[in-house]
Structures are given as C-alpha cells and as structure tokens.
Amino acid sequence: MSVSEIEAVTQEPQQDLAEARRLLQSVFGYKSFRFGQEAIIRQVLAGGDTQVLLPTGGGKSLCYQLPALLLPGLTIVVSPLVSLMDDQVAALQALGIPSAAIHSGMQPVDVMQTFRGIHAGEIKLLYLAPERVLQPHFLERLQEVQVSLIAVDEAHCISQWGHDFRPEYGQLGTLRQWLPQVPILALTATADSVTRADIAERLQLREPRVVQGSFDRANIRYLVQEKFSPQQQVADYVLKQRGASGIIYCGSRKRTEELAEKLMREGVRAAAYHAGLAHDVRQSVLYRFLRDDLDVVVATVAFGMGINKPNVRFVLHYDLPRSIEAYYQETGRAGRDGAPAEAVMFYEPGDARWIWRLLEEHDETPQLRVEKQKFHAMTSFAEAQTCRRLVLLNYFGEYRDQACGNCDLCLDPPKQYDGTVDAQKALSCVYRTGQQFGVQHVVDVLRGSHNQKVKQHDHEQISTFGIGKDKSPEHWVSVLRQLIHRGLLAQDIRLHSALQLTEAARPVLRGEIALTLAEPRLAALSKTELVSDRGQHDKALFRKLKALRKNIAERDGVPPFVVFSDATLQEMALLLPTSASEMLAVSGVGQVKLDRYGLIFIEAIGNYLAENPIPQ
C-alpha cells in the first residue's frame, strides 16, 4: 500500500501528529520527516500492524522511537545483537529518552533494576534479543505491564528466504498469542515480495500496511575495481582515506586476518573480526570500532547486521558477495548518517567461477535454485557496463532509466579500443607455452620476466617472450580475462586453471576478424579523494570538530556518533553557527543536545573563525 493510501485510512487525532512533529524537532533535532516516516507513525499510533521497507540509513529506528514517546505504555524492540542494543540505548539516553536493554551480558541485579523501572513506568523503550523475549517466564512478566508496541528490527531474519537466518526470529509469531492486541511493526532494509509475505505470515500480522521507500542510497558512490594485487589495492585505498571509518568484507576467516595484518603493517588502525575469534576479542574489536579507536574492521559477514555506527565512510568487498541482497545490506552500513560514502568492490571473474563450482556440487533443490538465481544477478552487477545504481535498483523492481552520475561507470565510462593485436599476442603466448599455465605465468612471459618459473620451462626462448613488455601486468591480466569472458580462452580447473584456446580463438589468431576490447580500468580508485571531504563544508573545521567530538565521547563513555553524527558536524562546518538559535538550525541538534553539547561546539567554531576569518 502506498503512503498516500495509508494516510487516507488512518484517522489519528491531529494533536498526536502535531506533538510528533514537535518531538521530532525538540528531541531528535530534525526539521521534517523523511519519506514514509509520518505515514508509518500514523499507522502505529492507530494500532495497526505495519511492514516497513526502508534502506539502511532511511530512518527506520525513528518509526518506533518517536511513537514510543507518545504511546502510554512500553515499546519492545526485538534486536539481533547485544552491541546494537547497548548502542541504541546509549544514543536514546543521550537524547533524554528513558530506555533500557535486557540481555545475557547484564548482571542479575541490573536486570532486576530494569524490571523495577518498567513496572514503575520509568522506561519507554526496552530492547531485547529474540531468545530472551520468547522465554515463557519473560512473556509472563510482560503481561504484567502495559505493552503498547512491538517493533521487530532486521525482520528479514524471520523469513526462510531471508539471509542471516536465526531460528528464534522465525518463532516470533508466538508474541501474537501472548500479546494479541499489541500492534507489531516489522522493519527491514531488503525484502522481496516472497520474503515480505513470509514475514507477514510468520509474525501473524493482521492486514499489515506496507510502506516501502526507495532502495536508492544516493549518498553512496558504487565502485567496482578489477582485482590485480588485491591486498595492495586495498591498502592503497584505505591509506588514501586517512583515518575514515571503514568495513572490509572477506570471504574467509584466514583472509580477514591476513589483510588486517597487512593494513596494520601499513600503519592503519585495523583489526580482524570473524566467528572463529574468542567472544571477548570480537567484543573488543566492535567496542573499539564504535568508539573510533579502530578505523577499519576486516571481517567476514559475521560482522554485520545492525552495526549502529552511522559514520562508516566506506564499505569494501574484497570478495564477491553471494547475492545482491547481501551486497545491498553490507554496503548499506556505509553512510547511514546521510553524508557521502563509498561502496568499493574488487572483482575477478575467477572468484565467480569458484563460487559457481561450489553451488554446482550440491543437489538441486528449490533453495539452491534461488541461490543460483541470486548469485547470477550479483555477477551481472559486477560485470555491468552501464550505470551500477540502475542495475541495483532495477533488481529490486525500482525501474529507472536515468544514470546516477555517482558510480564508477558514470564517472569514468568504459572505453573501447581495437584489441586485435593484443588478443593475438596473448592467445599466441598461451599456445607457445603449451596451454598448461595460468594467467600469471602467461603475463610474466608476455612481459619478459626472468623469474625462476619462466627459466625452468625455457620460456625465455619462445617467440612471444617479452612481446608485451610495453604494457603493464594489469593490462595483460585484463586482456586475458576478457578473452576468457568472450569464450576465446577456457580455464582447465584440473590443471590449476591452465589457459587453453577454444575454436573461437582461431579466426582471431589468423587475423580473419577484428576484436574490440575494453580498455583496462586501472585508475578508478586512484582518482578517489577523501570521502569525508566531499561537499562545501570547511574541511579543516570539520576535522577539528571531529577531534572535539572524540574527546567529549571519551569523557562521557559513549561512541562519538552518540554526540553528533558526521553529517551534523559537516553541516556545522558549512553553516558556522555561533549562537544557540543558529545551532538549533543544524540538522541533528535538538534542545537536549544543545543543552548538553551546544555551547562547547559554538565556542570551538567561534575560536576557529577568530583564527581563520572568512574573507569579505
């Protein structure tokens, strides 16, 4: 159902919405609702079930946090991670909103104190893991208090077709039997029509209203770079970002550790994160990352769902994700504050072939067919030659035909050239080396390398030795990959992916047909600037305000983003507020934060302007 339809069927008193708008400004510091938020809040206040599909960073949390202040009883939020709960509670308490969490990491005395606060009506929002809320004795306790709303975050975990599935999420429909009159709000960033129907059925939603926002995260720049020397490529990119917060996803635990060590050797504050590490190690990494004591976490997908860190400036995929849904969820962890961010993916066709082989080893089932279909869409995105944002949005059924202007293919369109001679050199070299070697060895021969393997096989004696020394190794790797993709070369997995000519190569070798190739896109990331420097704000002032925020956060024992987001600091560095009224005009500054932090930042901005007067 569209937003306008929801507005037509919900008849909430105008004073409730007026009070919601007042709280939006005074408590949360925002001047207006984002897309869909007002309609969702109307529906929640009317007591109806709602399904919310808004992108990460689209403002889903506000859709239950604000109604919780207007509803008479307790709002329960089912959340997947302890760290997420604690961070949400810290952020709400910084806004002056009475909230709490109950989870396994708490002492019994703290749990009892929280229960006393709930019974006394002193807590408006209570965060719980699905395992906790489903305990029968806990459900009995909830019947002793007035529960006004149940919000289920990361609702795609409920569905058998969702990713990152947790069995306890699938059992949350039990809440409907125990609390039959309480409206349920199910929230997620990605769910196709099948998953949405599954969520509604498993949660036993009653005629839920669906509010779906755009999947477009316009502040994220999508970049895909060919893999050549991936560890060094990653290090080069991260070093350019000079202290920006980032997440790097790898396909294996071993790779996360190797890459984290590489970055640390380069002077980057980085750490690995995967499920094989001890619990206290993982908690330490997460804690330091949230508090900006670590800049980069190199992780498997175990580090993911619900990371409440809005100032992540880049998400980088070292390996190819299995689906566009997973890619979208993971890249969506960048730029949740609305400030510029980047999603970088390194792609090598061999990675895709390896995953396809793994998929083919399993018996054909409906689930496997879905997985194959999703992975095919992912490889199509990686190999796209048109605007990546259009490919992404079209996958989710949001059809557009206007290129975004903010992806690698829009900013640096692929260029074609007559690659016939290059193809002949490469194909001839594969033939002369006996069709028994992989890409790297063929490149070494083409470029005239005198390494041990070339000498061992006497390949410095063949006619193609050194005929490509005028081109870079990356150029020849790209050419060979394109020839594989075009079907002129095949890779024999039984011979360590040795390159072998196909029948389609013969007319090219004979000069009977011309071949157009894409120029290797080697410089896409070399043109990348510091992501946080995008925009019209004063960059030097922004960095000073970030340092001030960090000091305040350490003093108060909270993550820096709880003080102010990057987007709010950038707006301060643009508007240069030097009075309380001017500071309140900055998005993300409400009365509570003005009273708590405003004067400190006003003073810092005034001092900066005194030292750096604006030219008249």
SENUVEX-904254 format. One line per 4 residues: number of its first residue (from 1); their letters; for each residue x, y, z of C-alpha. Coordinates in nm, 3 decimals. Layout:
// SENUVEX-904254
NUM	A	X Y Z  ...
This chain:
// SENUVEX-904254
1	MSVS	0.000 0.000 0.000  0.132 0.346 -0.085  0.199 0.619 0.168  -0.099 0.820 0.044
5	EIEA	-0.330 0.520 0.089  -0.212 0.473 0.446  -0.272 0.840 0.517  -0.625 0.800 0.382
9	VTQE	-0.716 0.501 0.600  -0.561 0.618 0.926  -0.757 0.882 1.115  -0.533 0.976 1.405
13	PQQD	-0.609 1.290 1.606  -0.426 1.586 1.465  -0.282 1.671 1.805  -0.086 1.343 1.810
17	LAEA	0.082 1.428 1.481  0.142 1.784 1.593  0.310 1.651 1.906  0.510 1.404 1.692
21	RRLL	0.640 1.689 1.479  0.729 1.888 1.789  0.923 1.593 1.934  1.095 1.539 1.601
25	QSVF	1.244 1.888 1.626  1.296 1.928 2.001  1.422 1.577 2.088  1.572 1.437 1.767
29	GYKS	1.677 1.769 1.610  1.519 1.716 1.266  1.305 1.974 1.091  1.091 1.734 0.888
33	FRFG	1.012 1.367 0.848  1.188 1.158 0.586  0.994 0.964 0.325  0.733 0.736 0.480
37	QEAI	0.807 0.815 0.845  0.496 1.021 0.911  0.271 0.764 0.744  0.427 0.483 0.947
41	IRQV	0.388 0.676 1.271  0.021 0.742 1.186  -0.036 0.372 1.136  0.146 0.276 1.456
45	LAGG	-0.050 0.528 1.663  -0.371 0.393 1.510  -0.284 0.047 1.645  -0.236 -0.131 1.311
49	DTQV	0.036 -0.375 1.205  0.294 -0.235 0.967  0.571 -0.365 0.744  0.847 -0.113 0.680
53	LLPT	1.098 -0.146 0.398  1.337 0.147 0.411  1.705 0.144 0.317  1.973 0.135 0.584
57	GGGK	2.008 0.495 0.691  1.649 0.566 0.582  1.529 0.639 0.934  1.363 0.311 1.038
61	SLCY	1.453 0.348 1.408  1.265 0.676 1.439  0.946 0.494 1.329  0.926 0.323 1.670
65	QLPA	1.138 0.551 1.886  0.918 0.855 1.834  0.581 0.671 1.877  0.720 0.521 2.198
69	LLLP	0.723 0.873 2.346  0.356 0.923 2.252  0.214 0.582 2.345  0.110 0.528 2.707
73	GLTI	0.298 0.205 2.782  0.616 0.020 2.695  0.759 -0.028 2.345  0.951 -0.355 2.297
77	VVSP	1.221 -0.365 2.031  1.343 -0.708 1.919  1.702 -0.663 1.803  1.966 -0.914 1.684
81	LVSL	2.283 -0.803 1.862  2.375 -0.710 2.218  2.615 -0.441 2.095  2.341 -0.289 1.880
85	MDDQ	2.103 -0.277 2.176  2.356 -0.109 2.402  2.445 0.150 2.138  2.080 0.228 2.066
89	VAAL	2.013 0.269 2.439  2.317 0.496 2.477  2.203 0.710 2.183  1.847 0.737 2.322
93	QALG	1.967 0.824 2.670  2.184 1.098 2.519  1.858 1.240 2.381  1.697 1.219 2.723
97	IPSA	1.471 0.926 2.628  1.423 0.667 2.908  1.526 0.335 2.756  1.697 0.010 2.855
101	AIHS	1.805 -0.331 2.730  1.795 -0.675 2.888  2.045 -0.925 2.756  2.283 -1.202 2.858
105	GMQP	2.571 -0.964 2.920  2.396 -0.799 3.216  2.427 -0.879 3.585  2.111 -1.012 3.757
109	VDVM	2.095 -0.705 3.980  2.088 -0.480 3.672  1.813 -0.690 3.515  1.604 -0.660 3.831
113	QTFR	1.659 -0.286 3.842  1.542 -0.261 3.482  1.228 -0.460 3.566  1.156 -0.222 3.854
117	GIHA	1.189 0.071 3.615  0.949 -0.095 3.370  0.687 -0.160 3.640  0.722 0.197 3.764
121	GEIK	0.661 0.331 3.413  1.007 0.490 3.402  1.119 0.314 3.081  0.961 0.381 2.741
125	LLYL	1.173 0.155 2.516  1.305 -0.191 2.603  1.549 -0.370 2.371  1.550 -0.750 2.374
129	APER	1.707 -1.034 2.177  1.458 -1.283 2.024  1.591 -1.559 2.252  1.507 -1.351 2.561
133	VLQP	1.163 -1.229 2.459  1.046 -1.583 2.375  1.123 -1.726 2.719  0.784 -1.824 2.876
137	HFLE	0.862 -1.669 3.215  0.964 -1.348 3.041  0.642 -1.342 2.839  0.451 -1.386 3.165
141	RLQE	0.631 -1.084 3.310  0.537 -0.875 3.005  0.169 -0.947 3.067  0.203 -0.766 3.398
145	VQVS	0.280 -0.433 3.227  0.120 -0.228 2.951  0.294 -0.308 2.622  0.187 -0.062 2.352
149	LIAV	0.406 -0.163 2.056  0.633 -0.448 1.941  0.899 -0.347 1.688  1.092 -0.628 1.515
153	DEAH	1.414 -0.499 1.364  1.602 -0.686 1.086  1.272 -0.860 1.010  1.411 -1.039 0.703
157	CISQ	1.573 -1.282 0.951  1.223 -1.416 1.017  1.184 -1.550 0.667  1.312 -1.885 0.544
161	WGHD	1.412 -1.695 0.227  1.591 -1.423 0.419  1.966 -1.418 0.476  2.148 -1.435 0.811
165	FRPE	1.860 -1.653 0.929  1.821 -1.712 1.305  1.575 -1.982 1.419  1.448 -1.771 1.710
169	YGQL	1.342 -1.497 1.470  1.118 -1.746 1.290  0.936 -1.817 1.619  0.846 -1.454 1.697
173	GTLR	0.488 -1.516 1.586  0.446 -1.653 1.940  0.423 -1.291 2.056  0.085 -1.262 1.884
177	QWLP	-0.063 -1.532 2.112  0.077 -1.379 2.430  0.008 -1.014 2.341  -0.279 -1.036 2.089
181	QVPI	-0.387 -0.672 2.100  -0.041 -0.516 2.066  0.041 -0.380 1.717  0.356 -0.518 1.551
185	LALT	0.598 -0.313 1.344  0.832 -0.522 1.124  1.131 -0.335 0.982  1.395 -0.431 0.727
189	ATAD	1.609 -0.276 0.455  1.566 -0.553 0.197  1.286 -0.799 0.132  1.139 -0.909 -0.199
193	SVTR	0.768 -0.993 -0.234  0.820 -1.359 -0.131  1.014 -1.260 0.180  0.757 -0.992 0.270
197	ADIA	0.474 -1.246 0.252  0.677 -1.490 0.463  0.742 -1.223 0.727  0.373 -1.135 0.748
201	ERLQ	0.272 -1.500 0.783  0.531 -1.594 1.044  0.468 -1.284 1.256  0.092 -1.339 1.216
205	LREP	0.044 -0.979 1.109  -0.317 -0.868 1.063  -0.374 -0.688 0.733  -0.040 -0.511 0.761
209	RVVQ	0.017 -0.184 0.583  0.336 -0.188 0.379  0.547 0.124 0.346  0.834 0.083 0.102
213	GSFD	1.082 0.360 0.039  1.329 0.391 -0.242  1.621 0.150 -0.240  1.840 0.431 -0.366
217	RANI	2.113 0.541 -0.126  2.212 0.847 -0.324  2.496 0.939 -0.088  2.680 0.611 -0.160
221	RYLV	2.915 0.601 -0.458  2.937 0.249 -0.605  3.278 0.149 -0.739  3.396 -0.184 -0.884
225	QEKF	3.767 -0.232 -0.943  3.939 -0.518 -1.121  4.142 -0.736 -0.885  4.512 -0.747 -0.964
229	SPQQ	4.717 -0.722 -0.647  4.417 -0.704 -0.414  4.592 -0.669 -0.079  4.799 -0.378 -0.205
233	QVAD	4.499 -0.228 -0.383  4.306 -0.237 -0.056  4.595 -0.086 0.139  4.638 0.194 -0.116
237	YVLK	4.269 0.280 -0.095  4.249 0.273 0.285  4.562 0.488 0.320  4.401 0.749 0.096
241	QRGA	4.107 0.769 0.333  4.335 0.889 0.617  4.153 0.770 0.928  3.799 0.736 0.791
245	SGII	3.588 0.455 0.939  3.551 0.157 0.708  3.449 -0.208 0.693  3.620 -0.458 0.461
249	YCGS	3.438 -0.785 0.393  3.632 -1.102 0.304  3.508 -1.447 0.213  3.721 -1.642 0.462
253	RKRT	3.848 -1.609 0.818  4.208 -1.659 0.710  4.184 -1.377 0.459  4.046 -1.133 0.718
257	EELA	4.348 -1.195 0.940  4.600 -1.170 0.655  4.451 -0.845 0.526  4.418 -0.692 0.874
261	EKLM	4.787 -0.769 0.937  4.881 -0.611 0.604  4.691 -0.292 0.692  4.844 -0.276 1.040
265	REGV	5.193 -0.305 0.887  5.098 -0.007 0.667  5.013 0.196 0.979  4.635 0.159 0.965
269	RAAA	4.441 0.113 1.289  4.279 -0.213 1.178  4.165 -0.546 1.324  4.016 -0.873 1.204
273	YHAG	3.669 -0.993 1.306  3.520 -1.338 1.243  3.321 -1.604 1.424  3.632 -1.811 1.500
277	LAHD	3.775 -1.549 1.732  3.710 -1.561 2.106  3.400 -1.376 2.220  3.595 -1.120 2.422
281	VRQS	3.821 -1.049 2.123  3.521 -0.986 1.898  3.360 -0.764 2.160  3.682 -0.566 2.197
285	VLYR	3.709 -0.510 1.821  3.349 -0.396 1.799  3.383 -0.170 2.103  3.697 -0.001 1.970
289	FLRD	3.546 0.039 1.622  3.228 0.201 1.753  3.436 0.445 1.956  3.664 0.537 1.664
293	DLDV	3.968 0.378 1.832  3.986 0.147 1.528  3.947 0.287 1.179  3.898 -0.034 0.983
297	VVAT	3.749 -0.374 1.063  3.833 -0.657 0.822  3.555 -0.907 0.865  3.352 -1.196 0.741
301	VAFG	2.976 -1.146 0.719  2.970 -1.242 1.089  3.035 -0.869 1.139  2.726 -0.717 1.004
305	MGIN	2.366 -0.699 1.087  2.262 -0.398 1.289  2.600 -0.228 1.332  2.488 0.100 1.483
309	KPNV	2.772 0.318 1.354  2.640 0.590 1.125  2.981 0.741 1.041  3.118 0.447 0.836
313	RFVL	3.256 0.623 0.530  3.335 0.318 0.316  3.247 -0.049 0.285  3.485 -0.255 0.074
317	HYDL	3.424 -0.606 -0.059  3.747 -0.799 -0.107  3.546 -1.098 -0.232  3.225 -1.124 -0.431
321	PRSI	2.906 -1.146 -0.221  2.661 -1.431 -0.290  2.359 -1.210 -0.364  2.260 -0.853 -0.435
325	EAYY	2.053 -0.860 -0.115  2.368 -0.937 0.087  2.567 -0.677 -0.106  2.299 -0.414 -0.051
329	QETG	2.273 -0.489 0.321  2.650 -0.479 0.365  2.714 -0.165 0.157  2.421 -0.004 0.338
333	RAGR	2.634 0.007 0.652  2.822 0.296 0.491  2.691 0.649 0.519  2.395 0.584 0.743
337	DGAP	2.422 0.946 0.860  2.347 1.067 0.507  2.697 1.208 0.449  2.897 1.095 0.141
341	AEAV	3.019 0.733 0.148  3.164 0.472 -0.088  3.097 0.107 -0.163  3.404 -0.046 -0.326
345	MFYE	3.415 -0.400 -0.463  3.716 -0.582 -0.606  3.613 -0.829 -0.872  3.788 -1.108 -1.054
349	PGDA	3.587 -1.346 -1.276  3.771 -1.643 -1.128  3.606 -1.569 -0.793  3.266 -1.608 -0.955
353	RWIW	3.363 -1.934 -1.125  3.485 -2.073 -0.791  3.153 -1.996 -0.623  2.962 -2.146 -0.916
357	RLLE	3.159 -2.468 -0.873  3.063 -2.479 -0.505  2.698 -2.429 -0.592  2.707 -2.699 -0.858
361	EHDE	2.839 -2.954 -0.606  2.504 -2.954 -0.423  2.188 -3.141 -0.518  1.932 -2.929 -0.697
365	TPQL	1.667 -2.801 -0.457  1.426 -2.504 -0.464  1.657 -2.325 -0.219  1.962 -2.391 -0.439
369	RVEK	1.779 -2.263 -0.746  1.706 -1.940 -0.560  2.072 -1.913 -0.454  2.190 -1.962 -0.813
373	QKFH	1.949 -1.702 -0.943  2.063 -1.452 -0.680  2.431 -1.518 -0.748  2.380 -1.477 -1.122
377	AMTS	2.231 -1.134 -1.055  2.533 -1.049 -0.839  2.783 -1.138 -1.111  2.577 -0.939 -1.362
381	FAEA	2.609 -0.636 -1.136  2.986 -0.682 -1.105  3.029 -0.717 -1.482  2.784 -0.440 -1.578
385	QTCR	2.883 -0.188 -1.842  2.602 0.056 -1.762  2.521 0.261 -1.451  2.556 0.032 -1.149
389	RLVL	2.287 0.211 -0.949  2.036 0.139 -1.226  2.131 -0.231 -1.219  2.091 -0.236 -0.841
393	LNYF	1.759 -0.052 -0.833  1.615 -0.249 -1.124  1.691 -0.572 -0.937  1.463 -0.454 -0.657
397	GEYR	1.191 -0.358 -0.903  1.261 0.015 -0.885  1.298 0.080 -1.256  1.480 0.391 -1.373
401	DQAC	1.643 0.493 -1.696  1.843 0.797 -1.583  2.207 0.722 -1.497  2.308 0.824 -1.145
405	GNCD	2.632 1.013 -1.213  2.776 0.873 -0.890  2.921 0.530 -0.974  3.243 0.426 -1.142
409	LCLD	3.076 0.362 -1.477  2.911 0.706 -1.480  3.220 0.892 -1.357  3.466 0.701 -1.579
413	PPKQ	3.274 0.531 -1.863  3.438 0.221 -2.015  3.640 0.294 -2.326  3.672 0.052 -2.617
417	YDGT	3.974 0.002 -2.841  4.085 -0.222 -3.128  4.230 -0.505 -2.924  4.302 -0.741 -3.211
421	VDAQ	4.681 -0.721 -3.183  4.675 -0.752 -2.803  4.444 -1.052 -2.831  4.672 -1.217 -3.090
425	KALS	4.977 -1.165 -2.869  4.801 -1.309 -2.565  4.648 -1.605 -2.749  4.976 -1.683 -2.922
429	CVYR	5.157 -1.678 -2.588  4.907 -1.923 -2.440  4.968 -2.150 -2.740  5.350 -2.119 -2.732
433	TGQQ	5.366 -2.202 -2.360  5.182 -2.527 -2.427  4.837 -2.434 -2.288  4.944 -2.563 -1.947
437	FGVQ	4.981 -2.243 -1.744  4.757 -1.993 -1.569  4.707 -1.622 -1.621  5.001 -1.500 -1.413
441	HVVD	5.263 -1.713 -1.589  5.138 -1.611 -1.934  5.160 -1.244 -1.826  5.515 -1.299 -1.700
445	VLRG	5.618 -1.443 -2.038  5.445 -1.164 -2.231  5.630 -0.902 -2.025  5.968 -1.075 -2.047
449	SHNQ	6.006 -1.169 -1.683  6.319 -1.368 -1.598  6.172 -1.530 -1.288  6.253 -1.887 -1.187
453	KVKQ	5.939 -2.043 -1.334  5.996 -1.882 -1.676  6.356 -2.005 -1.681  6.262 -2.350 -1.554
457	HDHE	6.040 -2.405 -1.859  6.278 -2.228 -2.104  6.002 -1.983 -2.189  6.250 -1.700 -2.237
461	QIST	6.340 -1.886 -2.561  5.993 -1.874 -2.721  5.888 -1.611 -2.975  5.625 -1.448 -2.753
465	FGIG	5.870 -1.380 -2.469  5.870 -1.006 -2.397  5.638 -0.904 -2.684  5.410 -0.728 -2.435
469	KDKS	5.669 -0.555 -2.218  5.535 -0.213 -2.320  5.213 -0.278 -2.125  5.161 -0.321 -1.750
473	PEHW	5.089 -0.658 -1.586  4.742 -0.531 -1.500  4.676 -0.453 -1.867  4.756 -0.809 -1.973
477	VSVL	4.557 -0.963 -1.689  4.256 -0.759 -1.803  4.304 -0.866 -2.166  4.326 -1.235 -2.073
481	RQLI	4.015 -1.207 -1.854  3.823 -1.051 -2.139  3.932 -1.330 -2.372  3.808 -1.583 -2.118
485	HRGL	3.481 -1.393 -2.083  3.442 -1.383 -2.463  3.495 -1.757 -2.488  3.829 -1.743 -2.674
489	LAQD	4.009 -1.898 -2.378  3.898 -2.160 -2.130  4.044 -2.246 -1.791  4.105 -2.611 -1.706
493	IRLH	4.039 -2.649 -1.333  4.209 -2.991 -1.341  4.536 -2.820 -1.438  4.530 -2.536 -1.183
497	SALQ	4.316 -2.316 -1.412  4.554 -2.350 -1.708  4.454 -2.137 -2.007  4.355 -2.325 -2.322
501	LTEA	4.248 -2.197 -2.663  3.895 -2.262 -2.789  3.780 -2.287 -3.150  3.663 -1.924 -3.129
505	ARPV	4.028 -1.815 -3.093  4.135 -1.943 -3.435  3.989 -1.668 -3.658  4.131 -1.400 -3.428
509	LRGE	4.479 -1.557 -3.437  4.460 -1.578 -3.816  4.356 -1.212 -3.845  4.026 -1.306 -4.006
513	IALT	3.822 -1.096 -3.764  3.889 -0.784 -3.559  3.829 -0.780 -3.186  3.718 -0.482 -2.980
517	LAEP	3.821 -0.489 -2.615  3.753 -0.264 -2.318  4.048 -0.060 -2.201  4.153 -0.196 -1.861
521	RLAA	4.003 0.024 -1.590  4.311 0.060 -1.375  4.269 0.410 -1.237  3.913 0.409 -1.096
525	LSKT	4.028 0.416 -0.734  4.339 0.624 -0.796  4.107 0.918 -0.862  3.925 0.868 -0.531
529	ELVS	3.952 1.155 -0.285  3.893 1.150 0.090  3.524 1.066 0.113  3.457 1.296 0.408
533	DRGQ	3.599 1.591 0.209  3.313 1.581 -0.041  3.080 1.874 0.000  3.104 2.250 0.051
537	HDKA	3.184 2.247 0.424  3.508 2.379 0.575  3.726 2.066 0.580  3.974 2.190 0.840
541	LFRK	3.696 2.292 1.077  3.523 1.957 1.026  3.838 1.775 1.136  3.866 1.997 1.445
545	LKAL	3.503 1.927 1.533  3.563 1.552 1.491  3.853 1.571 1.735  3.638 1.767 1.981
549	RKNI	3.359 1.510 1.945  3.603 1.229 2.019  3.723 1.400 2.339  3.367 1.455 2.460
553	AERD	3.271 1.095 2.377  3.566 0.961 2.578  3.473 1.188 2.868  3.110 1.064 2.863
557	GVPP	3.194 0.699 2.787  2.984 0.684 2.468  3.058 0.626 2.098  3.140 0.953 1.917
561	FVVF	2.834 0.934 1.691  2.614 0.949 2.001  2.740 1.307 2.049  2.681 1.418 1.688
565	SDAT	2.692 1.241 1.351  2.942 1.322 1.076  2.657 1.475 0.877  2.573 1.710 1.165
569	LQEM	2.939 1.811 1.205  2.966 1.874 0.831  2.659 2.097 0.847  2.814 2.286 1.139
573	ALLL	3.129 2.331 0.929  2.910 2.468 0.650  2.667 2.692 0.841  2.920 2.804 1.108
577	PTSA	2.668 2.854 1.391  2.788 3.089 1.667  2.468 3.120 1.872  2.214 2.882 2.028
581	SEML	1.945 2.971 1.774  2.184 2.914 1.483  2.297 2.583 1.632  1.936 2.463 1.661
585	AVSG	1.902 2.518 1.287  2.161 2.245 1.227  2.006 1.907 1.142  2.058 1.663 1.429
589	VGQV	2.075 1.928 1.701  1.770 1.927 1.928  1.717 2.105 2.258  1.863 1.821 2.466
593	KLDR	2.187 1.806 2.267  2.206 2.183 2.251  2.191 2.198 2.629  2.442 1.913 2.665
597	YGLI	2.697 1.990 2.395  2.595 2.302 2.206  2.797 2.566 2.390  3.119 2.362 2.358
601	FIEA	3.083 2.339 1.980  2.971 2.701 1.946  3.286 2.807 2.131  3.505 2.584 1.912
605	IGNY	3.352 2.729 1.594  3.394 3.085 1.729  3.760 3.022 1.810  3.820 2.874 1.466
609	LAEN	3.660 3.173 1.294  3.870 3.411 1.504  4.184 3.235 1.383  4.056 3.189 1.027
613	PIPQ	3.835 3.488 0.943  3.604 3.449 0.645  3.712 3.678 0.357  3.467 3.961 0.297
